[in-house]
Amino acid sequence: MQDPSRRDLLKAAVTGVAAVALPGIAADGIGIAADGSGVEAGGSGASSSAESHSAKLTGRIVRPNDPGYPSASLGWDELFVHYPLVIVFARETQDVVNALAWARQNDVAVRVRSGRHSLEGWSNVDNGIVIDVSELKSAQIDTASRIATVGAGLTQLEAVTMLGKKGLAAPTGTEGSVGLAGATLGGGFGLLTRYLGMACDKLIAAEVVVASGADGAKTIKVDTKNNTDLLWALRGAGNGNFGIVTSLTYKVAPIKGVAYVKGTWKDLNDLHRVFDTWQRTAPFADSRITSQLEIHKSQILLVAVLVDGTEAEAKELLAPTLSVGQPDVSVQVGDWGDIYAGFQVPTANDPANWKFFSQFTTEPFPKEAISVIGSFMQHAPTDDSNFFTNAFGGAVKTDEPYRGASFAHRDALFYSEPGAGWGTRGNKESGAALTPKVQAWIAEFSQALRPYVDGAYVNVPNIGMQDWETAYWGPNFDRLRKIKAKYDPHNVFQYEQSIPPA
Ligand SMILES: Cc1cc2nc3c(=O)[nH]c(=O)nc-3n(C[C@H](O)[C@H](O)[C@H](O)COP(=O)(O)OP(=O)(O)OC[C@H]3O[C@@H](n4cnc5c(N)ncnc54)[C@H](O)[C@@H]3O)c2cc1C
C-alpha cells in the first residue's frame, strides 16, 4: 500500500489541481492534436515504427479531466487505485506504437493493460501512461487448420464463446472477464488444462510492439521461425515484461462437448479424506478430466470438466473423491462455450477488493497441511474466502510446445491459493476496516503452508515474496533476463516484479 500523502499529491497532480511538469509535453499536458483526435507518429499511418521524430498519441485517449476517467482508470480489484496521467485505448497496432514512442520521448512510465484483472494493480500506474489494448477485438478462426488469430483485447469469455461456436476450444482460465492476453502470457490454466495444457502452450505466434532505438517503438512478428526466443518468453513470462502484445495466434482443438460436474459437501467434516483422495487421484486421472476444489468456511466444492465424455464416465472418473461422505452431485452435459458462460458470476456481484497468495505443490500435502487449511478456513475473515486448487498433470506435464515455454511448473501436482474478497464495489470505504485483517490472514495462512509448497504463479503475484524470480520461473529466470536485455535493453517495461535486463 502506498503512503496516502503521496497518493493525494499524485491525485492532485493528475486532476490538474497542481501543475505537472513533464519535459517535452505540450501545454495541455499531453502531446495530442488540438481536437483531441491525435495525429500519427511522423504523419505516417502505415508505418509500424515510430523513431527519431516527435510521437503523438492516437487512439481513444482518456485524460484526468475527462468524464470517463474514473471508470477508465479502475481495475477489477478495487484494492488498488491509481491515477495515470493518460490512458490510451488502442484501436489499431499503430496507436500502441505511437503511445510507446510518446512515453519514451517524454520519459513517462508505461503500463500495459488488457482485461484489468492484475491482482496487484500492476497494469496501472500513478502519473504514467496506461496503454490499453482491450478494444483490439479482431478474430480470425481457420477451422481447417485449427488456427485462431485474435486481437489482444478479447476477454476469456469472448474467446471461449467465439471458438465454441465453431466447435473449437483453447485452454483458458475459468473467469470469463479476465483478459485472454493477460492470462495466456503468464501461463493460463483452468478446466481444460489437463486435456489441452496451459493457454501459453497453445500460443504459436504473436504481434508485439517493442521499444526500438533510443526513443522509438516498432512492431515485430513472433512465431516458431521469427524471434523464437521471445515466443518462449511470452509463454509464461510475457506480462508487461518485453513489449505490448497486440495479437495472439493459437493452435486450437476440436471439442464435441463436455460433462460439467459439481459436488458439494455441506461442512468441512470430511475435509481430510476429500482433500487427500483428490490430490492422490485428480493429477493422475484420464487427461480429459480436470478438477478443482474450493474449500470455503463451511463447505467443500468440487468442480470438474470431462471433455468428450458422458455423465456416467465423469462420475466414474471422480468416484474416488465423490465417494467420500455424501456430497450433493450434479452433472450438466453440453457445449463447452455454453457451460463456460453459464458458470460466470457478473463482476457487479463480486466483492470490490481481493487478495490471493499463489503456490504450486509437487508432493501431496501431509495431514498437517490439510489441518492448516481446515483451521484457517474455519476462521476465514469473510464469507467470500476460500482455498482454491486446480489439478495439474495430463497435458501440462507431457505436452510442452514446440520451441518450449518459460512456464516452469510442469511437474506440479496442483496449483493452490488462499484468497479472500471483501467490500462493496464503487465504495472505497466499505471494506477498509477489513483490509488489514484479510491481509494478515492471507499472510499467516500462506506462511503456515510454506513447508509444503514449491513455487508461485506469476499471474497471481505474491507481493513481498523473497526469491519471487525463481518461485515464478525456476531455472528459466537467467534466460529470461537475457531475452529481456535483447528486446528491452532500456528497461522501458518495468514494475514491482518485472524482469530486469541481464
Ligand atoms: C477473478 C480472477 C480469477 C482468475 N482465475 C484464473 C484462472 O482460473 N486461471 C489462471 O491461470 N489465472 C487466473 N487468474 C489470474 C489471471 O490470469 C491474471 O490476473 C491475468 O494476468 C489477468 O489478465 P488481464 O488481462 O485481465 O489483466 P491486466 O490487469 O490487464 O494485465 C495483467 C498483467 O498482464 C500484462 N498485460 C496485459 N495485457 C498485455 C499485453 N497485451 N501485452 C503484454 N502484457 C500485457 C499487464 O501489464 C499486467 O502485468 C484470475 C484472476 C482473477 C482476478
The ligand as an SDF file (V2000), in Angstrom:
LIG
                    3D

 53 58  0  0  0  0  0  0  0  0999 V2000
  -11.1490  -13.3900  -10.5100 C   0  0  0  0  0  0  0  0  0  0  0  0
   -9.8950  -13.9440  -11.1000 C   0  0  0  0  0  0  0  0  0  0  0  0
   -9.8760  -15.2670  -11.4930 C   0  0  0  0  0  0  0  0  0  0  0  0
   -8.7150  -15.7860  -12.0530 C   0  0  0  0  0  0  0  0  0  0  0  0
   -8.7230  -17.0990  -12.4490 N   0  0  0  0  0  0  0  0  0  0  0  0
   -7.6400  -17.5910  -13.0620 C   0  0  0  0  0  0  0  0  0  0  0  0
   -7.6480  -18.9240  -13.5770 C   0  0  0  0  0  0  0  0  0  0  0  0
   -8.6340  -19.6510  -13.4710 O   0  0  0  0  0  0  0  0  0  0  0  0
   -6.5450  -19.3550  -14.2110 N   0  0  0  0  0  0  0  0  0  0  0  0
   -5.4500  -18.5780  -14.3810 C   0  0  0  0  0  0  0  0  0  0  0  0
   -4.4830  -19.0320  -14.9840 O   0  0  0  0  0  0  0  0  0  0  0  0
   -5.3970  -17.3140  -13.8940 N   0  0  0  0  0  0  0  0  0  0  0  0
   -6.4630  -16.8160  -13.2430 C   0  0  0  0  0  0  0  0  0  0  0  0
   -6.4350  -15.5390  -12.7710 N   0  0  0  0  0  0  0  0  0  0  0  0
   -5.2070  -14.7360  -12.9300 C   0  0  0  0  0  0  0  0  0  0  0  0
   -5.1980  -14.0540  -14.2770 C   0  0  0  0  0  0  0  0  0  0  0  0
   -4.7080  -14.9570  -15.2320 O   0  0  0  0  0  0  0  0  0  0  0  0
   -4.2810  -12.8090  -14.2230 C   0  0  0  0  0  0  0  0  0  0  0  0
   -4.8240  -11.9170  -13.3020 O   0  0  0  0  0  0  0  0  0  0  0  0
   -4.1140  -12.1730  -15.5950 C   0  0  0  0  0  0  0  0  0  0  0  0
   -2.8050  -11.6550  -15.7060 O   0  0  0  0  0  0  0  0  0  0  0  0
   -5.1040  -11.0520  -15.8330 C   0  0  0  0  0  0  0  0  0  0  0  0
   -5.0040  -10.5800  -17.1360 O   0  0  0  0  0  0  0  0  0  0  0  0
   -5.8310   -9.2850  -17.5850 P   0  0  0  0  0  0  0  0  0  0  0  0
   -5.5010   -9.0380  -18.9960 O   0  0  0  0  0  0  0  0  0  0  0  0
   -7.2450   -9.4310  -17.1920 O   0  0  0  0  0  0  0  0  0  0  0  0
   -5.2390   -8.1970  -16.6020 O   0  0  0  0  0  0  0  0  0  0  0  0
   -4.4280   -6.8490  -16.8100 P   0  0  0  0  0  0  0  0  0  0  0  0
   -4.5300   -6.1960  -15.4800 O   0  0  0  0  0  0  0  0  0  0  0  0
   -4.8830   -6.0950  -17.9760 O   0  0  0  0  0  0  0  0  0  0  0  0
   -2.9530   -7.3530  -17.0710 O   0  0  0  0  0  0  0  0  0  0  0  0
   -2.3190   -8.2830  -16.2060 C   0  0  0  0  0  0  0  0  0  0  0  0
   -0.8170   -8.2590  -16.4870 C   0  0  0  0  0  0  0  0  0  0  0  0
   -0.5750   -8.5910  -17.8450 O   0  0  0  0  0  0  0  0  0  0  0  0
    0.0600   -7.5050  -18.5370 C   0  0  0  0  0  0  0  0  0  0  0  0
   -0.5520   -7.4200  -19.8530 N   0  0  0  0  0  0  0  0  0  0  0  0
   -1.8800   -7.3020  -20.1140 C   0  0  0  0  0  0  0  0  0  0  0  0
   -2.0740   -7.2570  -21.4330 N   0  0  0  0  0  0  0  0  0  0  0  0
   -0.8630   -7.3370  -22.0130 C   0  0  0  0  0  0  0  0  0  0  0  0
   -0.4350   -7.3080  -23.3630 C   0  0  0  0  0  0  0  0  0  0  0  0
   -1.3020   -7.2070  -24.3650 N   0  0  0  0  0  0  0  0  0  0  0  0
    0.9070   -7.3910  -23.6180 N   0  0  0  0  0  0  0  0  0  0  0  0
    1.7890   -7.5040  -22.5990 C   0  0  0  0  0  0  0  0  0  0  0  0
    1.4300   -7.5260  -21.3010 N   0  0  0  0  0  0  0  0  0  0  0  0
    0.1120   -7.4430  -21.0160 C   0  0  0  0  0  0  0  0  0  0  0  0
   -0.1950   -6.3050  -17.6670 C   0  0  0  0  0  0  0  0  0  0  0  0
    0.7820   -5.3130  -17.8610 O   0  0  0  0  0  0  0  0  0  0  0  0
   -0.1810   -6.8960  -16.2790 C   0  0  0  0  0  0  0  0  0  0  0  0
    1.1450   -7.0830  -15.8400 O   0  0  0  0  0  0  0  0  0  0  0  0
   -7.5680  -14.9830  -12.2050 C   0  0  0  0  0  0  0  0  0  0  0  0
   -7.5920  -13.6540  -11.7910 C   0  0  0  0  0  0  0  0  0  0  0  0
   -8.7350  -13.1320  -11.2450 C   0  0  0  0  0  0  0  0  0  0  0  0
   -8.7540  -11.7180  -10.8180 C   0  0  0  0  0  0  0  0  0  0  0  0
  1  2  1  0
  2  3  1  0
  2 52  2  0
  3  4  2  0
  4  5  1  0
  4 50  1  0
  5  6  2  0
  6  7  1  0
  6 13  1  0
  7  8  2  0
  7  9  1  0
  9 10  1  0
 10 11  2  0
 10 12  1  0
 12 13  2  0
 13 14  1  0
 14 15  1  0
 14 50  1  0
 15 16  1  0
 16 17  1  0
 16 18  1  0
 18 19  1  0
 18 20  1  0
 20 21  1  0
 20 22  1  0
 22 23  1  0
 23 24  1  0
 24 25  2  0
 24 26  1  0
 24 27  1  0
 27 28  1  0
 28 29  2  0
 28 30  1  0
 28 31  1  0
 31 32  1  0
 32 33  1  0
 33 34  1  0
 33 48  1  0
 34 35  1  0
 35 36  1  0
 35 46  1  0
 36 37  1  0
 36 45  1  0
 37 38  2  0
 38 39  1  0
 39 40  1  0
 39 45  2  0
 40 41  1  0
 40 42  2  0
 42 43  1  0
 43 44  2  0
 44 45  1  0
 46 47  1  0
 46 48  1  0
 48 49  1  0
 50 51  2  0
 51 52  1  0
 52 53  1  0
M  END
$$$$
